[in-house]
Amino acid sequence: MKKGLAGCVQAGVLGVLLALPAVQVWALGLLETWQWVVEHDQAYAAARQLQQTAQPQRDQAAALWKPMLSVTGSLGIATDEVAMHGAQFSAPAFGQSTDVGFTTSVTNGTATQWALTAAQPLYNPRRSTERQQLFKSADLVDLQWQQDKQALMLRTVERYFDSALADVAVQVYGRQLEAVQKAAEEVMERFRLGDVAVTDTHEAQARAATLRAQWLTADHAAWLKRQSLADSTGLPPEAVQARLPVRRVGSAETLQPLEHWLEIARIDNLQIRSQKMAAEVASRQVDKQRPTAGMSVDVVAQVGRDRLHGQGDFGSASNTRMQRMIGLQMRMPLYTGGYRSALQAQAQAEARQAWLQLEHLREQVMQQVRRAWLGLSIGRARVGALEAALKANLSRRDATRLGREVGERTTLDLLDAENEVAASRLALLQGRIEDVTYRLQLTALIGQLDESALGALDERLAAEPID
């Protein structure tokens, strides 16, 4: 009855699978995965938009010393009452008169005003400093863009290998489960024949149950990791098959001494360069608040007209004034109530903080370089040891299998040997992944992680790393 029910379930599952549309599966390399990430990852899209602000900042800096042209205008209702006494008046037909009075009046008249002003800066320390700040800020945006790009590359590598290793773990546990279930059936049959004790059947069933739990856990973890990779690439989770390193990456290459990597990182590390530039921008802010920075000299040219017309106490009237001027204009703040000195004190504190953060960051980066270099140098020996361990466990499994055939080893002994092979295989793959990860981290720490590094790594990956 149970076998009949199981057969019906299997037939139903097979029917569902056959009814599903075929899904194309891609064995993606790292470089191809990165290309998909570039097109679909939201974090990358946000970083790319931020990088678009660099050129506008450079344009702002270039425009600071160009001529400025402005126009002003106004229209309104105004009243103007003018009374003048004791004036002197002269005209060709009237001669000269003294103690003359003039009175004009416009009540609620129409007032118009316009002015066109052109100014060319000649001397302005604050504007010069602001120009330098804008150029450095634009360079800082570019550095942050490169830094974000490298960080996303490392995250992509992590997701990629997590997905690949999780898929292999599912395969390994699946094969073990299949072998244990087969062995459990053999033990049950031998128990019926009286060849083994009942405890052997219990142990076989317990191992099968344990392996099934491990397989279910691995399958769930693999689904989550495939989904994480799919979210960043935009591809269906079931359509992506990541690959794993099948041999030690860079095993024939000579690892440069630690001091070599430290020296390059001190100069080319993107985090250090970004923080140094941020500290320089903060120092320029101090220069902007110096007492002499507020002085400016401009060439100014202006033309304008003011007009008021309407009705007043003496009938219709209008007043019009035209202005034309060209010359030099100088500004120099003398007293700001302590505002400027407070800004300067704030800028000095922020600049000191930025330079101290640079020193702290430099220490952190040096520690990261040492950790990655040590992991890579030790990792090579570790991978070699894991390869030797896998080879030894494979030999042990073959010997145990032969011993079982001649009656010197039990089925449970063979299962133990299979478990050791599976554990060694997963440990070796994990060691190779760590070797790759340390190498890429070290490359990123010296500011040289790019698409070419991912392309070179693709040559050492395989879609099916297990036998």
Protein Blocks (a to p, Z undefined) as FASTA:
>chain_A
ZZmmmmmmmmmmmmmmmmpccdddddddfklmmmmmmmmmmklmmmmmmmmmmmmmmmmm
mmmmgccddddddddddddddddehiacddfklopaehiacddddehiacdddddddddd
fbdfklmmmmmmmmmmmmmmmmmmmmmmmmmmmmmmmmmmmmmmmmmmmmmmmmmmmmmm
mmmmmmmmmmmnopacfklmmmmmmmmmmmmmmmmmmmmmmmmmmmmmmmmnopafklpc
cdddfbdehklpccddfklmmmmmmmmomklmmmmmmmmmmmmmmmmmgmklmpccdddd
dddddddddddfeocaddddddddddddddddfbgghmmmmmmmmmmmmmmmmmmmmmmm
mmmmmmmmmmmmmmmmmmmmmmmmmmmmmmmmmmmmmmmmmmmmnopacfklmmmmmmmm
mmmmmmmmmmmmmmmmmmmmmmmmnopacfklmmmmmmmgcfblbZZ
